[in-house]
């Protein structure tokens, strides 16, 4: 027992331990998701975050220690974002034909999402820093953190809001699409990309390639559009 | 696979250099993505290797968000203080965003009389 404790003390601060745990938890979550027939409640990303965060709290491991291993995974977000060019190119003719529709729907949806979220927080008396950190919550994590930093928010809080938003979106999108009678895969993909960025794209890619391409397209465009309208919106709302 | 990774990282690097050089609001990887689309349009689509590596990476994109998501453990205090407002604001705004984007986009698609992308369910 004494030896086991020593091994733990040795391994705990090393990248190897938490990198391995993150990958194993992911594989476990994927197995559960497959068993559950890709149910909305069995999303592997949400499950992995839940299990890993619980492990950190239980073992009193700091996020910094965890991140020294997990950063190798986070690094792959960069090349994965670039890799979105592959489905985008495959769907280029469809995207080109619908460019105006895409820009209008995306801007409207993005502004409604950011505006309503910030107004509710403002009305309920949350501090300015929290309101600004929530503003870019529908944008993909690296862009959202940059926007929050520029406007005086807290980037790591923004990263958490981005994740919570995406996780909530993943849970409710099948019901929302059904109730709002959104059946078109292009509309579904675009909406998923606007509301829950990369996580929505990841989900759409596993269901329908066209939806995945529209979701991927929404990520980049939403980042650019939000970085333009958010400062104006904050001034207009008097936040 | 390594060659494909090199191509993806090269695009990301070029994007990051552009972003730094011109102080653009878009991050490096997003510019890299734009660059790669431009290359495909100019020179034709990806080869087998790049296509397969990209699809492999995208298939596991869900994993890549885990580290940022686990960051929730560091922000529990602020989340608790603003819990009620956030519990109302995040779900409501997310549903509104989904509905507004989806409904407008679908309206455009139907108006164009093009139902090719429609799902059965």
Interface residues (C-beta under 8 A of the other chain):
Chain A: X22 X23 X25 X26 X43 X44 X45 X46 X48 X49 X52 X53 X56 X57 X63 X66 X67 X70 X71 X73 X74 X76 X77 X78 X79 X80 X81 X82 X83 X84 X85 X86 X87 X88 X89 X90 X92 X94 X98 X100 X101 X102 X104 X105 X106 X108 X109 X110 X112 X113 X114 X116 X117 X118 X120 X121 X124 X125 X126 X127 X130 X134 X137 X138 X140 X141 X142 X143 X146 X147 X154 X156 X157 X159 X160 X161 X162 X163 X164 X165 X166 X167 X168 X169 X172 X173 X176 X177 X180 X182 X183 X184 X185 X186 X187 X188 X190 X191 X192 X194 X195 X196 X198 X199 X201 X202 X203 X205 X206 X208 X210 X212 X218 X219 X220 X223 X224 X227 X228
Chain B: X5 X8 X9 X11 X12 X15 X25 X26 X27 X28 X29 X30 X32 X33 X34 X36 X37 X40 X41 X45 X46 X50 X51 X53 X54 X55 X57 X58 X59 X60 X61 X62 X63 X64 X65 X66 X67 X68 X69 X70 X71 X72 X73 X74 X75 X78 X79 X82 X84 X85 X86 X88 X89 X90 X91 X92 X93 X94 X95 X96 X97 X98 X99 X100 X101 X102 X103 X104 X105 X106 X108 X109 X110 X112 X115 X117 X118 X119 X120 X121
